[in-house]
């Protein structure tokens, strides 16, 4: 018995392997050759729940380590210094009086 696509209802799902890409805690995780099902009509891809569970176990609930080299701190961005800009008007804009 064939599995029909839940999205289009016409296509048949066939087993394949696809690359799984997801962002965990701000870090892009790329896993090649993950078991999936693909519709031959609308091309919907549904990843295998067991495979996704294994990926979640490897990544962990806290997420992967950040994409920062060891020993290198990421500096916080500094706010722009608008007091030294000379292209701003001296007086703030005002609404016209009615």
N, C-alpha and C positions, 0 to 999 in steps of 0.2 A: 504494500500500500504506500503510495507516494505522499510526501508531506507537501501541502500546498502553502503558498506564500500568504502570511497573515496580512500583508499590506495590499496586494492587488487581488488576491483570491484566485488568480488564474495560473500563475507560474508555479513551477515545481522547484522545491529547494534541493540543491545538490551539495554534497559535502565538498569542502575545499579548504585551503589554507590561505589566510590573509594576514597582512601586517596590522597589528593592533597598536594604535597610537592614542595616548590619553595623557592629560596633564594631572599629576598628583602633587598637590602642595606647591604649585609654581614650577615644577620640574617636568619636562616633557619625557615621557617614558615610551620607548619604541620597542615593540616585541615582534620579531618576524615569525612567520610560519605558525600562526595560532589557528587552531581548528575552528572552522566557521561553516555556516550554511548560506548559500547564495541563490537568489531567485533567478531563473533563466529568462524572465520577462521584464521585471522592473529593476533587477539587479540589486535588490535589497540584500544587505549582508547582516547576518545575525551570528554573533560570536557564541561559541559554546560556553555554557554557564560554568562547567567544571574548569575549563581553561582560564576563564576570567577569575574564578576563585583562587586558582593557583597563583595568578599574577598578583592578586590582592595580598595573598600570604607573603609573597616575596617582597613586595613593596612595603607592606606593613601599614597599619592604620595611621602612623605618624608621617607617612610619606617618605620618599627617598631623600638622601642628603641633598642640600642645595647645590646648584652648579657653581661652586666656588672652590678654587684650588686651596688645599690646606695651607694655613698660615697667612692667607690673604684676606683681609677684612674688606668688606664692601663699604666704602664711605657713603654716608647719607647725603642725598642731594641737598645743596645749599639753596635757600630761597633766593630769588632774584632781588637785586638791590635796585628798587625802583626810585629811591631818593636821589640817586646820581644820574638819572636819565634826564636829558635836556629836551627830549621831544614831547614831554608831557606839559599840558597847560599849567600855569601857576595857580589859577583858581579852578575849583571843581566846576563841572558843568551844572547849570541850573535849569529847572523847568521854566518854561515861559509862564508869565502870570496871566490868568484868565481875564 
